[in-house]
Amino acid sequence: MKVAVISDTHDNKEAIERAFKLIEERGIKLTLHLGDIISPFVSDFIKSVYTGKVIALLGNNDGEKFFLKKKFELNGYELKELKPVKLELDGRKILMMHEPIEVESLAKSGDFDIILYGHLHKIDNRKVGNTLILNPGEACGYLTGKRTLANLDLDEMKAEVVEF
């Protein structure tokens, strides 16, 4: 199973539409968004170009949380609170978080196959023991000048970071 991972879109409409068009073109039907979406209208931008499912986290910069959650639900997406969220996908134990909380320790624990985080706007794609740690970088491109997302292959336990 292939999953897209994106973070820190920060209301950049052009980047959001380009990223989700790319994900759509690749036939990926599940995207995990690691936070800092910002405004409620972002879910409409996503819905206009992407037919898949989105599971997202709130980030530290997300405002208007109530309406943001409502808009995500209206578009058939899930929006989780700003705290680590455990998921199981295709038999893989995944921990999603916006801010990197004890990433190394969690990876060394062996409790998770994959740990995903955002917030830092920096790519991190590595293994610690058998755990894959992934930060897809920033989709908005504001801090690094690079817009990136990741394609995560759950079967191969590998991630490819893509600049768009």
LUMZA-721743 format. One line per field, with one value per atom (N, C-alpha, C, O): x, y, z. Coordinates in pm, 1 decimal. Each point is the difference from the previous one (the first is absolute). Layout:
<sites>
xx (X/...)
yy (Y/...)
zz (Z/...)
</sites>
This chain:
<sites>
xx (84.7/-84.7/88.6/98.5/-135.0/72.3/-85.5/-121.0/189.1/-64.0/81.7/123.0/-189.8/71.3/8.9/-91.1/202.4/19.0/40.0/93.3/-165.2/22.4/-9.3/-66.9/133.9/-4.4/20.5/52.9/-95.4/29.1/-36.4/85.3/-214.4/-48.7/-23.9/4.4/-29.3/-9.4/-78.2/46.3/-164.2/-90.6/54.1/-57.9/164.5/55.6/-83.7/24.8/-124.4/-97.2/67.1/-33.3/126.0/66.8/73.5/-8.4/79.6/73.8/-94.7/26.3/-135.6/-97.4/-59.0/-5.9/-37.6/-59.1/101.6/-33.2/155.7/103.0/32.6/13.3/-0.6/34.2/-108.1/29.7/-155.3/-108.2/-31.3/-49.6/76.6/-10.5/104.3/-29.2/150.5/107.3/-36.6/18.9/-70.7/-41.4/-110.8/1.7/-96.2/-109.7/53.9/-41.0/132.6/58.2/73.0/3.6/53.7/71.9/-93.6/44.3/-172.6/-99.0/-0.6/-49.5/103.1/4.9/-131.5/-39.0/-28.5/-135.1/-8.1/-109.6/224.2/1.0/116.8/114.2/-145.6/103.3/-6.7/-107.4/224.1/12.2/61.4/110.4/-181.2/47.1/40.5/-79.0/202.0/57.4/-12.8/71.4/-160.4/-31.4/50.1/75.8/-120.2/18.5/-66.7/61.4/-190.1/-89.5/-34.8/9.9/-49.0/-31.8/-149.2/-66.2/10.1/-137.5/-98.5/38.4/-164.8/-101.3/-17.8/-33.2/54.3/-23.1/98.9/-22.5/131.1/100.1/-61.7/36.5/-128.7/-60.2/-73.9/-6.8/-49.0/-65.9/102.1/-27.2/144.1/106.3/39.9/17.4/-3.3/38.3/-109.0/28.6/-152.1/-113.6/-14.6/-47.4/87.5/-15.4/92.7/-25.0/132.5/96.7/30.1/70.9/-123.6/38.4/-124.4/-89.4/83.8/-115.3/22.9/-90.7/210.1/31.5/-42.9/-67.7/109.1/-31.5/116.5/115.5/-145.8/102.0/-22.5/-110.8/217.8/2.0/103.9/116.9/-159.2/88.2/4.0/-89.4/195.9/17.1/-4.3/35.7/-78.5/17.8/147.7/69.1/-21.8/135.7/-3.1/-107.3/223.4/6.8/-46.9/-32.5/28.1/-43.6/-143.7/-48.6/-18.8/-135.4/-96.9/-9.3/-62.7/-98.1/-140.4/-19.2/-76.9/-140.4/-22.7/-55.4/99.3/-1.5/-138.6/-14.1/-87.9/-134.2/-47.2/-46.1/57.5/-46.7/91.6/-46.1/175.1/94.3/-42.5/-4.8/-25.7/-44.6/-132.2/-17.6/-73.8/-130.3/16.3/-62.5/145.9/23.4/64.3/-36.5/130.6/61.7/-104.7/-3.2/-81.0/-105.5/-98.1/-40.9/3.0/-92.2/57.7/-74.4/205.4/65.2/37.0/63.8/-104.1/25.0/138.3/45.5/21.2/134.8/-5.0/-100.7/212.2/12.6/102.2/104.3/-133.6/94.7/13.2/-96.7/218.3/28.0/57.9/46.4/-49.7/52.0/151.7/66.5/-13.1/144.1/60.7/31.5/-16.3/64.8/35.6/-57.8/150.9/34.1/-121.2/-79.1/67.2/-111.4/55.4/87.8/-140.7/39.8/-96.7/-121.6/178.1/-78.5/54.7/117.3/-202.3/48.8/-49.2/-120.2/215.9/-30.5/73.5/121.5/-194.0/61.0/92.1/105.5/-147.7/77.1/119.6/75.9/-56.9/112.3/-49.9/-103.7/179.3/-31.3/68.6/122.2/-204.6/48.5/-33.7/-109.6/205.9/-22.6/15.2/105.5/-211.7/0.4/4.4/-70.5/154.0/2.4/45.0/69.4/-108.8/47.1/139.2/96.0/-84.4/128.5/75.2/-59.7/190.0/78.2/25.0/90.5/-171.0/10.4/67.3/-57.4/178.6/72.2/4.9/-19.6/45.4/-0.3/100.8/-33.0/154.9/104.4/-39.3/11.2/-56.8/-39.3/-115.9/-0.6/-97.4/-114.0/43.9/-48.6/139.6/50.2/75.5/-17.8/100.8/78.8/-86.9/40.3/-159.3/-89.2/-47.8/-32.1/27.4/-47.9/-151.4/-53.0/-17.3/-146.4/-68.2/-117.2/192.0/-57.4/86.6/122.5/-189.5/72.2/42.7/105.6/-190.1/23.8/-36.8/-103.7/190.2/-28.6/5.0/100.6/-211.6/-13.7/-11.7/-72.8/144.0/-13.3/25.4/55.7/-96.7/18.8/68.0/102.3/-158.3/37.1/135.0/8.0/95.4/134.8/29.1/98.9/-183.5/18.8/129.4/56.6/-9.9/123.6/-25.8/-66.8/119.9/-15.6/79.5/114.7/-177.4/64.2/-54.8/-118.9/203.5/-41.4/108.2/100.7/-121.9/103.8/-62.4/-117.3/200.5/-43.0/80.9/120.2/-188.4/63.2/-45.7/-116.8/208.6/-38.8/-90.2/36.1/-151.6/-96.6/-107.8/-94.0/106.6/-101.4/40.4/110.9/-200.8/20.6/-46.6/-112.3/198.5/-33.1/-9.7/89.1/-199.8/-20.1/-59.4/-104.5/171.7/-55.4/9.5/110.4/-223.1/3.3/49.3/3.5/34.4/41.4/-121.7/-104.0/116.9/-109.3/-61.7/70.5/-201.7/-69.7/-11.7/-7.9/6.7/-19.4/122.8/-13.7/132.8/122.9/44.3/94.5/-158.4/28.9/139.0/66.3/-21.5/127.1/119.5/107.6/-125.0/113.0/2.9/101.8/-212.5/-8.6/-30.5/-7.0/-11.2/-31.9/-134.8/-26.3/-58.6/-128.7/16.6/32.5/-54.9/19.8/-115.9/-72.5/58.5/-91.0/67.7/104.5/-163.7/60.0/-101.3/-118.2/166.4/-76.8/52.7/117.7/-203.6/36.4/-53.2/-120.2/210.1/-36.7/-0.8/105.7/-224.0/-11.9/49.2/42.8/-48.3/49.6/152.2/57.0/7.3/147.2/60.0/120.2/-204.3/46.0/106.9/104.9/-136.5/89.5/-81.6/-117.7/183.9/-65.0/86.0/122.8/-190.8/65.6/-48.4/-119.8/213.4/-34.9/4.5/97.5/-205.6/-17.0/-10.8/-77.9/157.0/-13.3/-96.7/7.4/-97.7/-99.2/-6.7/-78.2)
yy (-118.4/118.4/123.9/7.6/89.0/126.1/110.4/7.9/77.1/109.3/125.7/-5.4/118.0/127.4/60.8/-14.6/82.9/67.8/143.9/24.9/68.9/141.5/75.5/-44.5/158.4/79.5/146.5/35.7/46.7/143.0/64.4/54.1/-61.4/63.3/149.7/75.5/-31.8/141.7/86.7/107.2/-153.4/78.7/32.7/84.2/-146.3/30.3/-73.0/-116.6/187.0/-60.6/-66.4/-113.5/182.0/-57.5/-128.7/-99.4/101.6/-119.1/-114.3/-115.3/146.8/-102.6/-65.9/-122.6/203.4/-55.8/-79.9/-107.0/156.1/-75.0/-131.3/-103.5/107.2/-121.6/-105.8/-115.7/155.2/-97.7/-45.0/-111.1/192.7/-45.8/-107.6/-101.1/122.7/-98.6/-131.8/-107.7/117.0/-120.0/-72.9/-122.5/198.5/-56.7/-69.1/-111.7/177.5/-57.4/-130.4/-88.8/76.9/-122.4/-110.0/-111.0/141.4/-100.7/-34.1/-105.9/193.1/-24.4/46.7/115.6/-204.2/27.7/32.6/15.3/-4.8/41.1/94.6/-30.3/146.3/97.5/29.3/22.8/-23.9/36.8/139.5/21.4/72.7/138.7/21.2/-24.0/68.9/6.8/136.1/28.1/55.7/122.2/128.4/-0.1/109.2/136.8/16.6/36.8/-66.2/17.8/148.6/60.7/-3.8/138.2/30.9/8.6/8.5/49.8/-106.8/-94.3/109.1/-97.7/-21.4/-110.8/213.9/-12.9/-93.1/-38.8/2.4/-89.0/-133.2/-54.8/2.3/-129.4/8.6/-98.8/215.7/17.8/-0.7/-54.5/114.7/-3.6/-144.4/-39.4/-38.8/-140.8/-74.6/-71.4/88.4/-71.7/30.9/-84.3/203.7/39.5/-76.7/-4.9/-55.6/-69.1/-144.0/-71.3/28.2/-130.9/-80.0/50.4/-175.8/-86.1/-97.8/-75.1/75.0/-93.8/48.9/101.8/-177.1/28.9/75.7/-20.7/108.0/74.2/-21.4/16.2/-52.5/-2.9/103.6/-11.1/111.4/110.9/22.1/-40.7/106.3/43.3/151.5/66.3/-12.6/142.2/26.6/-84.1/199.9/42.6/117.0/48.3/-3.2/108.4/134.6/89.4/-72.2/126.0/-1.7/101.5/-212.3/-9.2/83.9/-13.9/101.3/85.9/-49.0/-91.0/151.7/-31.9/-152.0/-55.6/-8.0/-145.9/-61.7/-103.1/165.8/-56.0/-5.9/-104.3/216.1/3.1/-81.3/-59.3/56.3/-82.3/-146.6/-69.2/22.8/-138.7/-24.4/-103.7/198.6/-12.0/-9.7/-85.0/171.5/-1.8/-131.9/-55.7/5.7/-128.1/-110.5/-83.0/81.0/-101.7/11.7/-101.4/224.1/20.2/-53.4/-43.3/46.6/-51.1/-148.6/-55.2/-9.1/-143.1/-34.0/-113.7/212.2/-20.1/-8.9/32.4/-77.3/-5.8/103.5/15.8/54.5/94.0/-33.0/6.9/-43.1/-40.8/117.3/98.3/-109.5/103.3/12.6/-83.6/189.3/23.4/-86.1/48.5/-175.0/-95.6/-121.5/-20.2/-60.0/-120.0/-91.2/-22.2/-29.5/-86.9/-133.2/-3.7/-104.5/-133.5/-48.0/12.8/-68.5/-58.4/-137.9/-28.2/-57.1/-124.5/-4.1/2.7/-9.4/-5.9/-117.2/-13.2/-70.5/-112.4/-81.0/-47.5/32.7/-77.3/72.3/-59.9/186.6/79.2/91.8/65.2/-62.1/89.9/133.4/8.3/95.4/132.8/98.5/-2.3/89.4/109.9/129.5/26.7/54.2/130.8/107.9/-8.7/111.4/114.5/122.6/-11.4/126.6/121.8/33.9/2.4/23.3/35.3/-127.0/-94.8/92.2/-121.8/-20.8/59.6/-143.8/-27.1/-135.5/-104.4/107.3/-123.5/-99.3/-119.9/168.4/-84.6/-113.9/-115.3/147.1/-103.3/-108.0/-119.1/160.3/-96.8/-87.1/-121.2/183.9/-76.9/-99.6/-113.1/153.5/-91.5/-115.9/-115.4/145.2/-105.2/-96.3/-113.3/157.9/-86.2/-120.6/-104.3/118.7/-108.5/-13.7/-95.4/189.4/-6.6/39.7/-30.8/100.0/49.8/-40.5/-6.5/-20.6/-26.5/130.8/8.0/94.8/128.4/113.1/-4.3/105.6/121.3/116.2/22.1/51.9/113.3/128.3/4.8/98.6/129.3/111.9/-22.9/143.8/118.1/109.3/-24.1/145.1/114.2/64.8/122.7/-198.7/56.1/51.6/70.3/-104.3/40.3/-57.2/55.7/-166.5/-64.7/-147.4/-68.4/21.4/-140.9/-88.4/29.4/-136.7/-102.5/-133.4/-27.9/-53.6/-127.5/-101.4/-10.3/-64.7/-92.6/-111.2/4.2/-103.9/-109.8/2.2/26.5/-54.7/-23.3/-139.1/-21.0/-72.9/-139.6/-40.2/18.3/-72.3/-37.7/104.7/-23.4/138.4/104.8/105.6/53.3/-24.0/106.6/131.1/9.3/91.7/134.8/87.5/-0.1/76.1/81.5/135.6/9.3/94.7/134.6/36.4/5.3/20.3/26.6/139.2/34.2/46.1/137.0/89.6/-31.3/142.6/96.3/3.2/8.5/-15.2/10.1/144.6/27.2/65.7/141.7/61.5/90.4/-137.5/54.1/132.5/60.4/-14.0/132.4/12.4/102.0/-200.8/11.9/-50.1/59.5/-167.7/-61.1/34.5/-19.0/69.4/24.0/-125.8/3.4/-115.0/-127.8/-48.8/-1.4/-38.7/-60.4/-150.4/-51.8/-17.5/-144.5/-73.3/54.5/-179.6/-94.9/-135.7/-12.5/-88.6/-132.9/-102.6/7.2/-102.3/-118.6/-112.8/-35.5/-19.1/-103.3/-134.0/-16.1/-79.4/-135.4/-88.4/-33.7/-3.4/-79.4/-143.2/-62.8/10.6/-135.2/-4.8/-89.7/187.0/5.1/70.2/-9.9/80.9/79.4/101.1/14.1/55.8/102.6/122.5/-9.0/124.2/124.6/70.5/1.6/55.9/81.0/142.8/27.3/64.5/141.1/60.3/-16.3/87.2/54.2/151.6/53.4/14.8/145.2/29.8/-61.5/155.0/31.7/150.1/45.3)
zz (0.0/0.0/0.0/73.5/-156.9/-6.1/61.1/-21.4/98.3/71.8/-25.3/-2.0/-17.3/-9.5/139.8/81.5/-55.4/128.0/-30.8/-76.4/136.9/-26.0/131.8/93.3/-85.8/121.7/-32.9/-105.2/196.5/-3.9/-133.5/-70.4/37.5/-122.8/19.3/-97.2/218.4/37.3/-98.9/-38.9/-1.6/-85.4/-139.0/-68.7/25.6/-132.5/-104.4/-30.8/-23.1/-91.0/-120.1/-34.2/-29.4/-117.0/36.3/-72.1/183.0/42.6/35.2/-34.1/101.6/39.1/-123.9/-8.6/-86.9/-121.1/-81.0/-51.0/38.2/-74.3/69.1/-65.4/196.9/75.0/-15.5/-29.6/49.7/-4.9/-142.4/-18.8/-80.9/-139.5/-26.3/-63.9/113.2/-16.8/68.9/-56.6/177.1/74.1/-77.1/-11.9/-39.2/-79.1/-125.2/-31.5/-39.9/-122.5/28.2/-85.2/202.5/36.9/48.6/29.3/-20.8/37.7/147.3/38.7/43.8/144.2/60.8/-16.7/86.6/48.5/148.9/54.0/12.6/140.6/21.6/-34.4/92.5/34.1/148.7/55.8/7.5/140.0/5.4/-50.0/110.2/11.8/145.3/91.4/-70.5/134.0/67.6/96.3/-145.0/72.9/-62.0/-97.0/155.3/-48.1/-136.4/-100.1/103.1/-114.2/-7.0/-106.6/214.8/34.1/-11.1/103.4/-222.1/-13.1/-46.7/-69.3/107.1/-36.9/-150.2/-42.0/-39.6/-144.0/-69.4/-114.7/181.8/-60.2/-41.4/-104.0/183.1/-36.0/-132.6/-73.1/40.5/-129.9/-114.2/-107.0/129.5/-101.6/-28.3/-115.3/222.4/-15.2/-77.0/-96.1/138.7/-60.0/-149.5/-76.1/34.2/-140.2/-94.1/-120.4/174.2/-87.1/42.2/-71.0/184.9/55.4/36.1/68.1/-114.1/26.2/114.3/36.1/21.0/106.8/137.2/14.2/85.6/139.6/63.5/-37.1/132.4/73.5/149.4/51.1/16.4/146.0/40.0/-37.0/112.4/34.5/150.7/74.2/-32.6/138.4/4.0/-97.4/207.6/21.9/27.5/57.5/-98.2/30.3/96.9/36.3/5.0/97.5/-55.7/78.1/-209.2/-60.0/-50.7/-49.9/61.5/-53.4/82.1/122.0/-192.0/64.7/-31.2/-80.6/144.3/-24.6/-1.4/-94.8/201.0/8.2/-18.2/-65.7/123.7/-9.3/-145.1/-46.2/-25.7/-139.0/-90.8/-97.5/128.8/-76.5/7.5/-101.7/222.0/17.9/-73.9/-63.9/73.0/-66.3/-152.2/-63.4/4.6/-144.6/-42.6/-103.5/181.2/-32.9/1.0/-90.9/191.1/9.0/-117.0/-56.5/19.8/-112.5/-131.3/-88.0/75.5/-120.7/11.3/-89.6/200.0/16.1/52.4/-12.3/70.8/54.0/152.4/62.9/-5.6/145.8/44.5/-63.4/171.5/59.4/147.1/75.8/-36.2/137.9/79.1/-57.9/188.3/89.6/-10.7/-61.2/121.6/3.9/110.7/108.6/-138.3/89.8/-84.0/-106.8/152.7/-78.0/-19.4/91.8/-213.5/-37.5/-50.9/-86.2/141.0/-44.4/-107.3/13.6/-120.8/-108.3/-30.4/24.5/-77.7/-57.9/-143.7/-26.6/-65.5/-142.6/-61.5/15.1/-83.4/-70.4/91.9/-42.0/168.8/96.2/59.2/76.2/-108.9/52.4/111.8/-12.4/120.6/111.5/-26.1/-12.7/5.0/-37.1/110.6/56.0/-25.4/92.5/-77.9/-57.6/56.1/-65.9/106.8/100.5/-122.3/90.3/-78.1/-101.1/147.9/-66.0/52.3/-77.0/203.9/58.7/37.2/51.0/-75.9/26.4/149.4/58.3/1.0/143.1/20.6/-31.1/83.5/34.2/-115.7/20.3/-140.2/-119.7/11.7/-27.6/68.2/12.2/100.2/-29.0/145.8/103.5/-45.9/21.9/-85.6/-50.7/-105.9/-2.7/-84.1/-103.1/64.4/-39.3/136.5/67.1/79.6/25.9/13.0/78.9/-80.6/57.0/-189.7/-84.0/-1.2/-56.9/119.0/6.9/-130.7/-21.5/-66.1/-124.5/-118.5/9.5/-121.5/-123.6/-66.1/-62.8/78.4/-66.2/95.4/66.2/-60.1/75.9/-98.2/-67.5/60.8/-90.5/81.0/99.1/-140.9/65.3/-99.7/-107.3/143.0/-83.7/79.4/64.2/-67.8/82.0/-32.0/-4.6/-17.1/-15.7/-140.1/-20.5/-76.0/-139.8/-57.1/-94.1/150.9/-44.7/-27.9/77.5/-187.8/-37.8/95.7/33.7/8.6/82.3/-50.0/15.6/-74.9/-57.7/33.9/-70.1/178.2/47.6/82.5/37.0/-9.9/86.3/128.8/-0.3/109.1/129.0/40.2/32.8/-35.6/18.9/-115.1/-116.3/146.6/-102.9/-23.1/-76.1/140.9/-9.8/-102.0/4.9/-96.2/-97.0/61.9/49.6/-52.5/46.2/-123.5/-84.9/75.6/-119.1/33.5/64.5/-108.6/-7.4/-147.3/-54.2/-12.5/-143.8/-37.5/-118.2/216.3/-27.3/-6.1/57.8/-127.6/-6.6/-138.4/-100.6/96.3/-128.2/-45.6/-119.8/215.0/-35.0/-66.3/-82.4/116.5/-57.4/58.8/-50.8/154.4/54.3/63.5/-18.9/92.1/71.3/-79.7/5.9/-79.9/-71.2/-148.1/-66.6/15.1/-143.7/-79.3/-122.9/193.6/-65.1/50.2/120.3/-214.1/33.8/-11.9/-106.9/216.9/-1.3/66.5/83.3/-123.5/62.4/-12.0/-63.8/125.0/-7.3/-45.8/33.6/-110.6/-36.4/88.0/-7.1/88.4/95.5/-48.5/-21.2/4.0/-41.3/124.2/53.5/-8.2/122.0/-17.5/96.9/-218.5/-24.5/9.1/62.1/-124.6/-4.4/121.6/24.7/51.4/114.9/-42.7/62.8/-172.8/-52.4/-36.8/-35.1/44.1/-39.4/-104.1/8.0/-104.8/-102.0/19.6/-8.5/34.7/12.7/-138.7/-73.3/37.5/-133.8/9.2/79.0/-160.9/-10.0/-113.1/-106.4/128.7/-103.0/-24.9/-83.6)
</sites>
